[in-house]
Amino acid sequence: MGATTAMATLACGCFWSKEYFLGKIPGVINTRVGYTGGCTPHPTYHQVCTKTTGHAEAVEVTYDPNRLSFKALVRFFFEVHDPTVDRRNKGGQYRSAIFYHTSAQQATAAYLREDLKKRGYAVHTEIEPIDHFWQAEERHQQYCKNRGIHPKSFRKNRWANTSAS
């Protein structure tokens, strides 16, 4: 990570479409999909799908913090999925989670999550330190782009426009 790049790791359901949408944000330099938050080293897609590894399907985002703030990225994250649906049980493969890389990211994520909770939303998004990101198999990288798939536009969620500035 250079002086002009930063990393964010976000989990919110199947990583194929999330990578597609996150990769289109101005300021995003690169995305890759993988697994994090569990206990199995070097997990495979098949293993994660058994819901026994504890890993979430996640997108690692490399971005230019001079063009895109972490706060704006997290707001977009809340737009592309419904954080009020609790997907932590049954292995948590599709759970909503922000895996922070810095204490500043942790504070920003917590602030935005708490803002939504104060507004009455039962947000289940976990905020955890990044431990290890295991890159998914090559066939999963840029899945939609490489196959000419254009996921349906997501419905902008009513909670995404948080009052936090």
C-alpha positions in Angstrom: 0.0 0.0 0.0 1.6 3.3 -1.1 1.1 6.8 0.1 -1.6 7.3 -2.5 -3.5 4.1 -1.9 -5.5 2.6 0.9 -7.2 -0.7 1.4 -10.7 -1.6 2.6 -12.2 -5.1 3.0 -15.9 -5.4 2.9 -18.3 -8.4 3.1 -22.0 -8.2 2.2 -23.2 -11.3 0.4 -22.0 -13.0 -2.7 -18.8 -11.3 -3.7 -19.3 -11.4 -7.5 -21.8 -8.6 -7.8 -20.4 -6.6 -4.9 -17.0 -6.6 -6.6 -18.6 -5.4 -9.9 -20.3 -2.5 -8.2 -17.4 -1.5 -5.9 -15.1 -1.6 -8.9 -17.1 1.1 -10.7 -16.7 3.8 -8.0 -14.4 6.6 -9.1 -11.2 6.4 -7.0 -11.2 2.6 -6.8 -8.0 1.3 -8.3 -8.4 -2.4 -7.9 -10.6 -5.1 -6.4 -10.2 -8.7 -5.6 -12.4 -11.2 -4.0 -11.6 -13.7 -1.3 -12.4 -14.9 2.2 -11.8 -13.5 5.6 -13.0 -13.6 9.2 -12.8 -17.3 9.7 -10.5 -19.9 11.1 -9.6 -22.1 8.2 -6.3 -21.2 6.5 -6.2 -21.2 2.7 -9.9 -21.9 2.3 -11.4 -22.8 -1.0 -14.7 -21.7 -2.4 -16.1 -25.2 -1.9 -15.0 -25.1 1.8 -16.5 -21.7 2.4 -19.8 -22.8 0.9 -20.0 -25.6 3.5 -20.4 -22.9 6.1 -17.9 -24.5 8.4 -14.9 -22.2 7.9 -16.3 -19.1 9.6 -15.1 -17.0 6.6 -17.2 -14.4 4.8 -17.0 -13.8 1.1 -15.4 -10.4 0.9 -14.1 -7.8 -1.5 -10.7 -6.2 -0.9 -10.7 -2.7 -2.4 -7.6 -0.7 -3.2 -8.5 2.9 -3.6 -7.0 6.4 -3.8 -7.9 8.3 -0.6 -7.3 11.6 -2.4 -10.3 10.8 -4.7 -12.4 8.5 -2.5 -12.8 8.7 1.3 -13.3 5.6 3.4 -16.5 7.2 4.7 -17.9 7.5 1.1 -16.8 3.9 0.4 -18.6 2.6 3.5 -21.7 4.6 2.6 -21.7 2.9 -0.8 -21.2 -0.4 1.0 -24.4 0.2 2.9 -26.2 1.0 -0.4 -25.3 -2.3 -2.2 -26.8 -4.6 0.5 -29.3 -4.7 3.3 -27.4 -4.6 6.6 -30.6 -5.1 8.6 -30.8 -8.8 7.5 -28.9 -11.0 10.0 -26.8 -13.5 8.0 -24.4 -14.3 10.8 -25.9 -17.7 11.5 -25.4 -20.8 9.4 -21.7 -20.1 8.9 -21.8 -16.4 8.1 -20.6 -16.7 4.5 -22.8 -13.9 3.4 -22.8 -11.8 6.6 -22.4 -8.0 6.5 -18.9 -7.0 7.9 -16.3 -4.3 7.6 -12.8 -5.6 8.2 -10.8 -2.5 9.2 -7.2 -1.9 8.4 -6.6 1.1 10.6 -8.0 2.6 13.8 -9.4 5.5 11.7 -11.3 3.0 9.5 -12.7 1.3 12.7 -13.9 4.7 14.1 -15.5 5.7 10.8 -17.2 2.4 10.3 -18.5 2.4 13.9 -19.7 6.0 13.6 -21.7 5.2 10.4 -23.1 2.0 11.8 -24.2 3.8 15.0 -25.8 6.6 13.0 -28.0 4.0 11.3 -28.9 2.4 14.6 -29.8 5.8 16.1 -32.1 6.3 13.2 -33.9 3.1 14.1 -32.3 0.5 11.8 -31.4 -2.9 13.2 -28.0 -3.0 11.6 -26.2 -6.4 11.9 -22.9 -5.3 10.3 -19.9 -6.5 12.1 -16.8 -4.4 12.5 -13.7 -6.5 12.9 -9.9 -6.0 12.4 -8.6 -7.6 9.3 -6.6 -10.7 10.2 -5.9 -12.4 6.9 -7.4 -12.1 3.4 -7.3 -15.3 1.5 -7.7 -14.5 -2.2 -10.4 -16.6 -3.9 -9.6 -18.8 -6.8 -8.8 -17.1 -10.1 -12.1 -18.0 -11.7 -13.9 -15.8 -9.1 -11.8 -12.7 -9.8 -13.7 -10.1 -11.9 -16.4 -12.8 -12.3 -19.1 -10.6 -13.8 -16.8 -8.5 -16.0 -15.0 -11.6 -17.4 -18.3 -13.3 -18.3 -20.1 -10.2 -19.6 -22.6 -10.3 -16.7 -24.2 -7.0 -15.7 -25.8 -7.4 -12.4 -29.1 -5.7 -12.0 -28.8 -2.2 -10.6 -29.2 -2.3 -6.8 -32.0 -0.4 -5.1 -30.5 2.5 -3.2 -31.3 1.8 0.4 -33.1 4.5 2.4 -30.5 4.3 5.2 -27.5 4.9 2.9 -27.7 8.6 3.1 -26.6 8.8 6.7 -26.7 12.2 8.5 -23.0 11.8 9.3 -20.9 14.2 7.3 
